[in-house]
Amino acid sequence: MILVEREIRTAPAEVWAVMSELDRWAELLPTVGGVERLSGPGPIDVGARFRVAQPGLATAVYEVTEWRPGQGFTWAATSGACGPKRSTKRAPTARAAPGSP
């Protein structure tokens, strides 16, 4: 498993406000070329599906498998980038840094 952590000096609620806008990731992140919601409009929750295009990678369909408002989420590639029998999971998490108020 690969773990990447980034410390962002702002309140976790502010980080979550950006992280949870999956529909806007192509606007916000240089590593995402496009995001298309496949599961229809409305609040994001477990089961929401997105087609995600990233430079240099095959387009993949991700399904939200865990949604913890204000804290983080996990989604897994269900097709595309990893082939039919493998999956990749991403779990962005917002938490206060040690010593933060």
C-alpha angles and dihedrals in degrees: 000000000000117000121194120183129186125188112218115186099224137087116290089237090061091049091049091050088062100034093052094056093088092163089063100045092107088059094044106038127053090208093063120072098181144351125200120185109225099180098065133252127312137071117337115247141145109317096031110138130208135183106222126194119196127181111264095008134092114259110261137194113231126196122201107239099174129022119186108175112223092012115053148284142232126221130179131207107245096182141001118031098046103034126242099299104039131063139196124212130202123192114185109190132189116208137150116264117243109279093020120134 
